[in-house]
Amino acid sequence: QVQLVESGGGLMQAGGSLRLSCVASGRTFSSYGMGWFRQAPGKEREFVAAISWSGVNTYYAGSVKGRFIISRDNAKNTVYLQMNSLKPEDTAVYYCAAPQSRRSSKLGSIYDYDYWGQGTQVTVSS
């Protein structure tokens, strides 16, 4: 059974940085793309970033492009989200997600993912 456990959230002032981590278990991590999503109060869950199984391709939402960086360490079964120049509108619960299909290139939609972590809260104060 695939399990995803996020960590690294917290309270940060605007302009600061945080790094989220997501440790995966239950299958061969290096064969699957990974994604990060977020959900603010009263809003739908939205795509933030994704990385291909090989790590070669990365994808970002327009709202975070140039500020956030997704990366992975296959030796540690971990995907990261480095968040820089944080803004109050980045405040949300951040979720790590994984698809069912090996080496899938479809990583941009909530419907492309089958496994989700429990989420980690990120709060950015102005």
C-alpha positions as CSV (number, residue, x, y, z in Angstrom):
1,Q,0.0,0.0,0.0
2,V,1.3,3.4,-1.0
3,Q,1.8,5.8,1.8
4,L,2.8,9.5,1.6
5,V,3.9,11.5,4.6
6,E,4.5,15.3,4.3
7,S,6.5,17.5,6.7
8,G,8.0,20.9,6.8
9,G,5.0,23.2,7.0
10,G,4.8,26.0,9.4
11,L,4.3,29.7,9.9
12,M,6.5,32.1,7.9
13,Q,6.5,35.8,7.2
14,A,6.0,37.0,3.7
15,G,9.2,36.9,1.7
16,G,10.5,33.9,3.6
17,S,11.2,30.4,2.5
18,L,10.1,26.9,3.5
19,R,10.9,23.4,2.2
20,L,8.3,20.7,2.3
21,S,9.2,17.0,2.2
22,C,7.2,14.0,1.3
23,V,8.4,10.5,2.0
24,A,6.8,7.7,0.0
25,S,6.6,4.1,0.8
26,G,5.0,0.9,-0.5
27,R,6.4,0.7,-4.0
28,T,9.3,1.6,-6.2
29,F,9.4,5.4,-5.8
30,S,11.7,6.0,-8.8
31,S,9.1,4.7,-11.3
32,Y,6.4,7.2,-10.6
33,G,5.9,10.9,-11.1
34,M,5.0,13.0,-8.0
35,G,3.0,16.1,-7.4
36,W,2.2,18.8,-4.9
37,F,-1.2,20.4,-4.5
38,R,-2.7,22.9,-2.0
39,Q,-6.0,23.8,-0.6
40,A,-6.9,27.1,1.0
41,P,-10.0,27.5,3.3
42,G,-13.1,27.6,1.2
43,K,-11.3,26.9,-2.1
44,E,-10.8,23.8,-4.2
45,R,-7.6,21.8,-4.2
46,E,-5.3,23.2,-6.8
47,F,-2.2,22.0,-8.6
48,V,1.1,23.5,-7.5
49,A,3.9,21.5,-9.0
50,A,4.9,18.1,-10.4
51,I,8.0,16.2,-11.3
52,S,8.4,13.3,-13.7
53,W,9.5,9.8,-12.6
54,S,13.0,10.5,-14.1
55,G,13.2,14.0,-12.5
56,V,14.0,15.5,-15.9
57,N,10.6,17.2,-16.4
58,T,9.0,19.6,-13.9
59,Y,5.7,21.5,-14.1
60,Y,4.4,24.5,-12.2
61,A,1.3,26.4,-11.7
62,G,1.6,30.0,-13.0
63,S,1.1,31.4,-9.5
64,V,4.3,29.7,-8.2
65,K,6.5,29.5,-11.2
66,G,9.8,31.2,-10.5
67,R,9.3,31.0,-6.7
68,F,8.8,27.3,-6.0
69,I,11.1,24.4,-7.0
70,I,10.1,20.7,-7.0
71,S,12.8,18.1,-6.8
72,R,13.2,14.5,-5.8
73,D,15.8,12.2,-4.2
74,N,15.1,8.6,-5.3
75,A,17.6,7.2,-2.9
76,K,15.5,8.7,0.0
77,N,12.1,8.0,-1.6
78,T,11.4,11.7,-1.1
79,V,10.0,14.6,-3.1
80,Y,10.6,18.2,-2.0
81,L,9.0,21.5,-2.6
82,Q,11.2,24.5,-2.0
83,M,9.1,27.5,-1.5
84,N,10.7,30.9,-1.8
85,S,9.4,34.5,-1.8
86,L,6.4,33.3,0.1
87,K,3.2,35.4,-0.1
88,P,0.1,35.4,2.1
89,E,-1.9,33.9,-0.7
90,D,0.3,30.8,-0.5
91,T,-1.3,30.0,2.8
92,A,-3.0,26.6,2.5
93,V,-2.7,22.9,3.4
94,Y,-0.1,21.4,1.1
95,Y,-0.6,17.8,-0.1
96,C,1.8,15.4,-1.7
97,A,0.3,13.1,-4.3
98,A,1.3,10.1,-6.5
99,P,-0.4,8.5,-9.5
100,Q,-1.3,4.8,-10.0
101,S,0.5,4.5,-13.3
102,R,4.2,4.0,-13.7
103,R,6.0,6.6,-15.7
104,S,2.9,8.5,-16.4
105,S,3.4,11.9,-18.0
106,K,-0.1,13.1,-17.0
107,L,0.6,15.0,-13.8
108,G,-1.2,18.3,-14.0
109,S,-4.6,17.5,-12.7
110,I,-6.0,16.3,-9.4
111,Y,-7.6,13.4,-11.4
112,D,-4.2,12.2,-12.4
113,Y,-3.4,11.1,-8.8
114,D,-4.6,8.2,-6.8
115,Y,-2.6,8.5,-3.5
116,W,-2.5,11.4,-1.2
117,G,-0.7,12.4,2.0
118,Q,-2.4,13.8,5.0
119,G,-1.3,17.4,4.3
120,T,0.9,19.9,6.0
121,Q,-0.2,23.5,6.9
122,V,1.7,26.4,5.5
123,T,0.7,29.9,6.8
124,V,2.3,33.0,5.5
125,S,1.8,36.2,7.4
126,S,1.9,39.7,5.9
